[in-house]
């Protein structure tokens, strides 16, 4: 966290801003525990009550998670990401996948217009890693490589807000919301939305990029478990 103790008794909003900065800058990495209350109180020059009010605000925003008896952990790098992660968990698989139609197709269109040769090469490398993992049935590595690819497409869109929103889906898209991967017969290396998408991005064909994304998500939708009402 940059700087020394605050020069005057801070408002909780000022402390919140300092904590937010430490998270957003990567000083406190995702999934890691932040410094203890006594350490933060000393570094910021604030009371326990003021510090707890700031932590509570960021926990409510989804950026921090307070684990009783264990400490406080970083859950998201911004309020946008934190709020999105919390909201998505309230919806079922099909709801989440349908939202992906909007985000993935727009990311694909923009990437086809903005991605350079280096970005395309990186996408192809991720797909090769994904195929190797699927071939040896390394599910954890396949999930990671698949997510890295889709997030990289969002990053290649050149729209930082779209990328941040997309990234907020991480543990939803490739966690509990990927039930189809556990069912026999699911093709974990479908070209649609993957190799075909990389090809479309490489030649700058936005329409083809969007079409192949829709084909992939339509296929995934078929493998979703029945909607629970």
Secondary structure per residue as TSV (DSSP state, phi and psi in degrees):
chain	resnum	aa	ss	phi	psi
A	1	X	-	360.0	125.4
A	2	X	-	-72.3	150.3
A	3	X	S	82.9	166.0
A	4	X	S	-95.7	-160.3
A	5	X	S	-57.7	149.1
A	6	X	-	-64.7	144.1
A	7	X	S	-69.6	-25.3
A	8	X	S	-136.6	167.0
A	9	X	-	-58.7	113.2
A	10	X	-	-82.0	155.0
A	11	X	-	-74.2	157.2
A	12	X	H	-58.6	-31.1
A	13	X	H	-64.7	-35.4
A	14	X	H	-68.6	-40.6
A	15	X	H	-66.1	-41.8
A	16	X	H	-57.5	-41.5
A	17	X	H	-64.2	-38.3
A	18	X	H	-67.2	-42.1
A	19	X	H	-65.5	-41.6
A	20	X	H	-60.8	-40.2
A	21	X	H	-63.1	-42.3
A	22	X	H	-63.4	-35.4
A	23	X	H	-73.0	-50.4
A	24	X	H	-63.8	-32.3
A	25	X	T	-77.1	-13.1
A	26	X	T	90.1	1.2
A	27	X	S	-58.7	-37.9
A	28	X	S	-110.1	102.9
A	29	X	-	-69.7	159.0
A	30	X	T	-56.4	141.3
A	31	X	T	71.1	2.2
A	32	X	-	-100.3	154.5
A	33	X	B	-80.2	137.8
A	34	X	-	-81.7	167.3
A	35	X	-	-57.4	158.7
A	36	X	-	-68.3	162.2
A	37	X	H	-54.9	-50.5
A	38	X	H	-57.5	-40.8
A	39	X	H	-64.9	-43.7
A	40	X	H	-68.5	-38.6
A	41	X	H	-59.6	-41.1
A	42	X	H	-69.7	-44.3
A	43	X	H	-66.3	-36.3
A	44	X	H	-93.1	-17.2
A	45	X	T	68.1	41.1
A	46	X	-	-126.7	165.8
A	47	X	-	-78.9	163.3
A	48	X	H	-60.9	-40.3
A	49	X	H	-63.1	-42.9
A	50	X	H	-65.3	-42.8
A	51	X	H	-62.5	-44.6
A	52	X	H	-65.2	-33.6
A	53	X	H	-64.4	-41.1
A	54	X	H	-66.6	-43.6
A	55	X	H	-63.5	-39.9
A	56	X	H	-61.8	-39.5
A	57	X	H	-63.3	-43.1
A	58	X	H	-74.3	-27.5
A	59	X	H	-69.0	-40.0
A	60	X	H	-64.3	-33.7
A	61	X	T	-78.0	-7.3
A	62	X	T	90.1	3.7
A	63	X	S	-83.2	-31.0
A	64	X	E	-120.9	154.0
A	65	X	E	-129.3	119.2
A	66	X	E	-91.0	118.6
A	67	X	E	-107.5	109.3
A	68	X	T	-56.1	126.3
A	69	X	T	82.9	-2.0
A	70	X	T	-127.5	-24.9
A	71	X	E	121.1	-169.1
A	72	X	E	-118.0	131.7
A	73	X	E	-118.4	151.5
A	74	X	E	-79.9	124.9
A	75	X	-	-109.5	-24.7
A	76	X	-	-156.8	157.5
A	77	X	S	-93.6	-2.5
A	78	X	S	-157.4	164.2
A	79	X	H	-63.8	-35.9
A	80	X	H	-59.7	-50.8
A	81	X	H	-64.7	-42.4
A	82	X	H	-64.3	-45.2
A	83	X	H	-64.9	-40.1
A	84	X	H	-63.2	-45.3
A	85	X	H	-58.4	-42.5
A	86	X	H	-67.4	-41.3
A	87	X	H	-67.9	-42.0
A	88	X	H	-62.0	-31.5
A	89	X	T	-67.9	-13.8
A	90	X	T	-84.6	-4.8
A	91	X	S	-116.2	159.1
A	92	X	-	-87.3	177.1
A	93	X	H	-54.5	-47.0
A	94	X	H	-65.9	-39.8
A	95	X	H	-58.1	-46.7
A	96	X	H	-64.4	-44.5
A	97	X	H	-64.2	-37.4
A	98	X	H	-65.7	-32.9
A	99	X	H	-65.7	-33.6
A	100	X	H	-62.3	-30.1
A	101	X	H	-56.1	-41.2
A	102	X	H	-71.7	-49.4
A	103	X	H	-69.6	-45.4
A	104	X	H	-66.7	-41.9
A	105	X	H	-67.1	-40.0
A	106	X	H	-67.9	-40.1
A	107	X	H	-60.4	-42.1
A	108	X	H	-64.0	-44.5
A	109	X	H	-59.6	-47.6
A	110	X	H	-67.7	-38.2
A	111	X	H	-63.2	-37.2
A	112	X	H	-63.0	-25.5
A	113	X	H	-91.6	-25.1
A	114	X	H	-114.4	-23.2
A	115	X	-	-67.8	138.7
A	116	X	-	-97.7	179.8
A	117	X	H	-61.2	-36.0
A	118	X	H	-63.9	-40.8
A	119	X	H	-65.7	-40.7
A	120	X	H	-64.9	-42.5
A	121	X	H	-61.8	-40.1
A	122	X	H	-64.4	-39.7
A	123	X	H	-61.8	-42.8
A	124	X	H	-66.2	-36.8
A	125	X	H	-63.1	-41.8
A	126	X	H	-63.6	-38.4
A	127	X	H	-68.6	-35.7
A	128	X	H	-65.2	-41.8
A	129	X	H	-63.0	-40.0
A	130	X	H	-63.1	-43.5
A	131	X	H	-66.3	-41.6
A	132	X	H	-60.4	-41.0
A	133	X	H	-65.6	-41.6
A	134	X	H	-66.2	-40.7
A	135	X	H	-60.7	-35.0
A	136	X	T	-97.5	8.7
A	137	X	T	56.9	39.6
A	138	X	-	-90.2	88.3
A	139	X	H	-61.9	-43.1
A	140	X	H	-62.4	-42.2
A	141	X	H	-70.5	-36.5
A	142	X	H	-63.1	-44.8
A	143	X	H	-60.1	-45.5
A	144	X	H	-63.7	-44.3
A	145	X	H	-67.7	-39.4
A	146	X	H	-63.2	-45.4
A	147	X	H	-65.5	-42.1
A	148	X	H	-57.0	-40.4
A	149	X	H	-63.0	-51.9
A	150	X	H	-65.5	-37.3
A	151	X	H	-67.3	-36.0
A	152	X	H	-65.8	-34.7
A	153	X	H	-62.5	-43.8
A	154	X	H	-61.9	-40.6
A	155	X	H	-65.3	-37.6
A	156	X	H	-70.2	-12.2
A	157	X	T	-63.5	-24.2
A	158	X	S	81.7	2.2
A	159	X	-	-106.9	104.8
A	160	X	H	-64.6	-31.4
A	161	X	H	-70.0	-43.3
A	162	X	H	-60.2	-42.6
A	163	X	H	-62.4	-42.7
A	164	X	H	-65.2	-42.9
A	165	X	H	-62.2	-43.4
A	166	X	H	-64.2	-43.4
A	167	X	H	-60.6	-29.5
A	168	X	T	-66.2	-16.2
A	169	X	T	-80.9	-8.0
A	170	X	H	-40.7	-61.1
A	171	X	H	-77.4	-8.4
A	172	X	I	-89.3	-51.9
A	173	X	I	-61.3	-37.4
A	174	X	I	-118.5	28.8
A	175	X	I	-125.4	-117.7
A	176	X	I	-66.0	-21.7
A	177	X	T	-84.6	9.0
A	178	X	-	-114.6	47.6
A	179	X	G	-61.1	-26.9
A	180	X	G	-63.6	-24.0
A	181	X	G	-68.5	-17.3
A	182	X	G	-91.3	-3.5
A	183	X	S	-96.7	137.9
A	184	X	T	-59.0	135.2
A	185	X	T	99.0	-12.5
A	186	X	-	-67.0	131.2
A	187	X	-	-86.9	104.1
A	188	X	T	-78.9	-2.3
A	189	X	T	-129.0	40.5
A	190	X	-	-59.4	131.1
A	191	X	S	-68.8	-36.3
A	192	X	T	-59.1	130.5
A	193	X	T	78.4	3.5
A	194	X	T	-133.5	-97.2
A	195	X	H	-57.9	-42.3
A	196	X	H	-64.0	-34.5
A	197	X	H	-68.5	-44.7
A	198	X	H	-59.3	-40.1
A	199	X	H	-62.7	-43.3
A	200	X	H	-65.9	-39.9
A	201	X	H	-64.9	-39.2
A	202	X	H	-60.8	-35.9
A	203	X	H	-98.2	3.1
A	204	X	T	73.1	28.6
A	205	X	-	-96.9	95.3
A	206	X	H	-65.6	-39.8
A	207	X	H	-64.3	-44.4
A	208	X	H	-65.2	-37.1
A	209	X	H	-61.8	-46.9
A	210	X	H	-65.0	-39.2
A	211	X	H	-64.7	-41.9
A	212	X	H	-72.9	-30.5
A	213	X	H	-62.7	-45.3
A	214	X	H	-62.4	-36.8
A	215	X	H	-64.3	-42.5
A	216	X	H	-65.3	-47.5
A	217	X	H	-68.7	-32.7
A	218	X	H	-63.4	-39.3
A	219	X	H	-63.9	-45.6
A	220	X	H	-62.0	-36.5
A	221	X	H	-61.9	-33.5
A	222	X	H	-64.8	-25.1
A	223	X	T	-95.6	-0.5
A	224	X	S	-68.4	142.6
A	225	X	-	-65.7	158.2
A	226	X	-	-54.1	139.7
A	227	X	-	-63.4	132.6
A	228	X	-	-91.5	122.5
A	229	X	-	-108.6	360.0
